[in-house]
Amino acid sequence: MRCAIYCRLSREDEDKYGGISESIINQREILTSYAAEKGWEIYKIYTDEDYSGTDKTRPAFLNMIADCRRGLFDIVLCKSQSRFARDIETCEKYIHGLFPLWNIRFVAVSDGIDTAVKGGKKARQITGLVNEWYLEDLSQSITAVLDSKRKNGQHIGSFALYGYKKDPENKGKLIIDPDAARVVRQIFEWCVLGYGKQHIAKMLNEAGVPNPTKYKQLCGFNYKNEGSGLWNKTTVGRILTNQMYLGNMVQGTRKKASYKTKKLLSVEKNRWIVVSSTHPSIIDTETFGLAAEKMMSRSRSQKSGIPHPLAGKVFCVDCKSVMTKSTGKNSAYSYLHCKRNSVDSSVCSRHSIRLDRLLDSLKTELEKLEQKYLNAAEKNRIIQGANKDKAALQLDFLIENTNRLIVQKKQALADLYTDRACGKITEEQYNDIFSCIAIQLDSLKKEQAENQKRFSAQKSDDRSVLSDISVLNDISLAAKVFIDRIEVSEKDIEGKTTVDIYWSF
């Protein structure tokens, strides 16, 4: 008769045996000797190392089951039934269900189990149940130990959060990773300046900064996650909202649905395990708070990532929460609506208003304000100063943004050189990436030179610049100078919305 030998070492047994090889070798020796005593021909030895007994995706196990189905051998031989599987569901499915149909005999040496012996089914079922109880108790014990470590502020994850690395002398403690921390600080700085998450992701990708997943892989970690290595707004958003960067250990945000599955469920925020001041902070409290405020109040203009001039100034008249902007996939219009309603429709109504109509109403009110308070001389004085200020602000923004990109490209070249020196990338990869970054850097320097020329010309021009567009009708300037807040009501019976404008003077 031909037999297949199946050996498995589970994660929970790894420490117990002091090494994977020893346990697997012991199983093989016992089973090959047993097969020789019985005179069975060994068809193949299937081995799963570092796999749980409840894992239904064990590669060698699945290969063995496929060979069972094809009838390539007559017996499945294991050291114990728990080596085959620890959950009663799998045992029932194969040992008592499919194996008899495939004419496969199951033998577990240490348990004295042999399906060829009649009357042993109940004993096998009891063994399966005991194994499952053991696994459940073990899971609860491990969870209790891990929770205790979490509450003591020890980091128990396999990988450190982006921006940190594990302390070589104490793996439960985090220390700052200078390279990644520099990127985290830049992300927060951009957010505080008013850039949106999508725009920040775009700038990081343009600068050639690898995303956290790719960074782990480049650092040599065995981090398996398929992806392009590019940043996206979701990754940026997670960084901007993670208080781990304040030096607080935040764990227990997700949990397994059951010890039988790998599926993770989100845990309510009030049940997270948070321990303050467990590791060095990368972001100070003030910057973290400012970034949170920006994300709460931001309403981006189209896809530029630059804040809309009314961002953070339009509120729901009823619940006083800030209005947020949205644009439908098939709609040519953008709408503002109550942010609290988006989270929980039972708290407040939508208070929806088309953004272009709100801007029209605002322009009308600004025109009335202009006619009422400003004479010609006053108007011209404001127009002259406002236009100069507006042009200067726009140019300052361009110069500042280009400067930042130039600094990033230079740093990218420095990091690239370090990666080559450390052997993280090949000479060919270095040359390809260097050429790409050098071209981008050259283009930015040319752009910066043009901006500086414009700045010098603007500074030396003292002539009065008049415009036929009143400063009060320039929404960007008016929102900044004259408008304190705008409140929007829900539609009345006739479908009309009331807009209340509160001036800053």
Order of alpha helices (4+ residues) and beta strands (2+ residues): beta-alpha-alpha-beta-alpha-beta-alpha-alpha-alpha-beta-beta-alpha-beta-beta-alpha-alpha-alpha-alpha-beta-beta-beta-beta-alpha-beta-beta-beta-alpha-beta-alpha-alpha-alpha-alpha-beta-beta
